Amino acid sequence: MMEHAVGHGLSVDTARRAVIALLMGTGRLLEKRQECPNDIVRAFVDYRGVTAAAIEEMRAAGFNDAVSRGLSVAFKKSESMGDSP
């Protein structure tokens, strides 16, 4: 996100603040809402706004698969670290 923002003309400081605000805002939204995160994402997609366009494009580019692969590798790594003396 930082690289993209800077690549589109934002200063590093502004990009950093924007990325942090996005991530913190997402965390707060998930913390305050009782719905499953899948349902919250579905609501954004159903609204068909800017966030929906971004989500749909990321999914088309293989985002879901990339996240799944990353989580699988992290899980395997955590298991192997637990096996260490």
C-alpha positions in Angstrom: 0.0 0.0 0.0 2.8 2.4 0.8 4.6 1.8 -2.5 1.3 2.3 -4.4 0.5 5.5 -2.6 3.9 6.9 -3.1 3.9 5.8 -6.7 0.7 7.8 -7.2 2.3 11.0 -5.9 1.8 11.0 -2.1 4.7 11.9 0.1 6.1 9.0 2.2 4.7 10.7 5.4 1.2 11.1 3.9 1.2 7.6 2.5 2.3 6.2 5.9 -0.4 8.1 7.7 -3.0 7.0 5.2 -2.0 3.3 5.4 -2.0 3.4 9.2 -5.4 5.1 9.2 -6.8 2.5 6.9 -5.5 -0.5 8.9 -6.6 1.0 12.2 -10.0 2.0 10.9 -10.5 -1.6 9.6 -9.5 -3.0 13.0 -11.9 -0.6 14.8 -14.8 -1.5 12.4 -14.2 -5.2 13.0 -13.9 -4.7 16.7 -17.2 -2.7 17.0 -19.4 -4.8 14.8 -20.8 -8.1 15.8 -21.0 -9.6 12.3 -18.6 -12.1 10.9 -15.8 -10.3 8.9 -17.0 -12.1 5.8 -20.4 -10.5 6.3 -18.9 -7.1 6.6 -16.9 -7.5 3.4 -20.0 -8.8 1.7 -21.8 -5.6 2.8 -19.1 -3.4 1.3 -19.1 -5.4 -2.0 -22.9 -5.3 -2.1 -22.8 -1.5 -1.7 -20.9 -1.4 -5.0 -18.7 1.6 -4.1 -15.0 2.4 -4.2 -14.2 -0.3 -1.6 -16.2 -2.9 -3.6 -14.3 -2.1 -6.8 -11.0 -2.5 -5.0 -12.0 -5.8 -3.4 -13.3 -7.2 -6.6 -10.2 -6.3 -8.5 -7.9 -7.7 -5.8 -9.9 -11.0 -5.9 -9.7 -11.2 -9.7 -5.9 -10.8 -9.4 -5.7 -13.8 -7.0 -5.8 -12.0 -3.6 -7.8 -14.8 -1.9 -5.4 -17.5 -3.1 -2.3 -15.4 -2.1 -3.7 -14.8 1.4 -4.6 -18.5 1.7 -1.1 -19.6 0.7 0.5 -17.1 3.0 -1.6 -18.3 6.0 -0.8 -21.9 5.2 2.9 -21.2 5.2 2.7 -19.2 8.4 0.8 -22.1 10.0 3.4 -24.6 9.0 6.2 -22.3 10.2 4.5 -21.9 13.6 4.2 -25.6 13.9 7.9 -26.2 13.1 8.9 -23.5 15.6 6.8 -25.3 18.2 8.9 -28.5 17.5 12.1 -26.7 18.3 13.8 -27.4 21.6 
